[in-house]
Amino acid sequence: MILQMKNVHVNLGLSHVLQGVDLNINAGETVGLFGRNGVGKTTIVKTIAGWHKPSQGEILFDGKRIDSLPPNDITRLGLGLVPEDRRIFPGLSVEDNLRLGLMQVASSDRGAAQDRIEEVFKRFPRLGERRHQSGTTLSGGEQQMLAMGRVLVGKPKLLLIDEPTEGLAPMVVVEIFRLMEELKSQGIAILLIEQNIHKAIHLCDRHYVVERGRIVLEGNSSNQHEREILIKKVSV
C-alpha cells in the first residue's frame, strides 16, 4: 500500500473541513475521489501533500508517516500534486517552469535534469515547440500539460491530480485522459479528482465519494453495479 489516511481531521479557521477521513491507495492503482464542489476533495489532496496539517489522524506514504512533514520533504519522497489552479509561474518560460519541478528531486539525482525535461517535451510535443515561450501565455490545455509535466520531471510514485480537465476543450480532455492512461500503464499510482465521472470512472480501479468532509462511499470501479451506485450517489 503506497498511501494510507487514518481518521484524518482538518480544521481551517473555524471550519472542521475533514471529519475522520480513511482512505488508501495501492501501488500502481488509480483511485477516483468524487463528490460535489466544496465537500472537501481538494482539502484531502492538499492535506496529503502537506499544504494543510491534520488536527488529528495519520497519513502514511510508502510506509513512512508524513502528516508532520513540510510539502517539499513530502514531494522529495515521490509524491506529486497537480493542483486545480495549475500554478504556472509568471515571467518564466515553459522550460524554466519545468526546471522548477526539479526542486522536488534529491540533489544527488539531478544529474540527468535535461534528460528529464526532454522526456516531458517528448510526451508533450506542443510544450517542446513552445519551450522558450512564457508559461502564462499558453492555452488552458497547454498550461495543464505544463503543470503535469512539471510534476513528472520528479518521477513521482503517486500523483494527486485535481480537476485536470476543467474548462478544457473536448479534444484536449481526450488528450489529458490519454496521458493519465499512459501514466497508469507505467505503474504510477494516481488519486484523481474529476467532475467528468462517466469518463473518469473507466480510468479508475476504485473510487471514493466525499460528502461534508467524510468518505460516505467506497467502490470497485470495474464493477458495473458499483459504478451505477456511484453515479446515482453523486447525481442526487
C-alpha positions, 0 to 999 in steps of 0.5 A, spaced: 500 500 500 503 506 497 498 511 501 494 510 507 489 516 511 487 514 518 481 518 521 484 524 518 481 531 521 482 538 518 480 544 521 481 551 517 479 557 521 473 555 524 471 550 519 472 542 521 473 541 513 475 533 514 471 529 519 475 522 520 477 521 513 480 513 511 482 512 505 488 508 501 491 507 495 495 501 492 501 501 488 500 502 481 492 503 482 488 509 480 483 511 485 477 516 483 475 521 489 468 524 487 463 528 490 460 535 489 464 542 489 466 544 496 465 537 500 472 537 501 476 533 495 481 538 494 482 539 502 484 531 502 489 532 496 492 538 499 492 535 506 496 529 503 501 533 500 502 537 506 499 544 504 494 543 510 496 539 517 491 534 520 488 536 527 488 529 528 489 522 524 495 519 520 497 519 513 502 514 511 506 514 504 510 508 502 510 506 509 513 512 512 508 517 516 508 524 513 502 528 516 508 532 520 512 533 514 513 540 510 510 539 502 517 539 499 520 533 504 513 530 502 514 531 494 522 529 495 519 522 497 515 521 490 509 524 491 506 529 486 500 534 486 497 537 480 493 542 483 486 545 480 489 552 479 495 549 475 500 554 478 504 556 472 509 561 474 509 568 471 515 571 467 518 564 466 518 560 460 515 553 459 522 550 460 524 554 466 517 552 469 519 545 468 526 546 471 522 548 477 519 541 478 526 539 479 526 542 486 522 536 488 528 531 486 534 529 491 540 533 489 544 527 488 539 525 482 539 531 478 544 529 474 540 527 468 535 534 469 535 535 461 534 528 460 528 529 464 525 535 461 526 532 454 522 526 456 516 531 458 517 535 451 517 528 448 510 526 451 508 533 450 510 535 443 506 542 443 510 544 450 517 542 446 515 547 440 513 552 445 519 551 450 522 558 450 515 561 450 512 564 457 508 559 461 502 564 462 501 565 455 499 558 453 492 555 452 488 552 458 490 545 455 497 547 454 498 550 461 495 543 464 500 539 460 505 544 463 503 543 470 503 535 469 509 535 466 512 539 471 510 534 476 513 528 472 520 531 471 520 528 479 518 521 477 513 521 482 510 514 485 503 517 486 500 523 483 494 527 486 491 530 480 485 535 481 480 537 476 485 536 470 480 537 465 476 543 467 474 548 462 478 544 457 476 543 450 473 536 448 479 534 444 484 536 449 480 532 455 481 526 450 488 528 450 489 529 458 485 522 459 490 519 454 496 521 458 493 519 465 492 512 461 499 512 459 501 514 466 497 508 469 500 503 464 507 505 467 505 503 474 504 510 477 499 510 482 494 516 481 488 519 486 484 523 481 479 528 482 474 529 476 467 532 475 467 528 468 465 521 472 462 517 466 469 518 463 473 518 469 470 512 472 473 507 466 480 510 468 479 508 475 480 501 479 476 504 485 473 510 487 471 514 493 465 519 494 466 525 499 460 528 502 461 534 508 468 532 509 467 524 510 468 518 505 460 516 505 462 511 499 467 506 497 467 502 490 470 497 485 470 501 479 470 495 474 464 493 477 458 495 473 453 495 479 458 499 483 459 504 478 451 505 477 451 506 485 456 511 484 453 515 479 446 515 482 450 517 489 453 523 486 447 525 481 442 526 487 
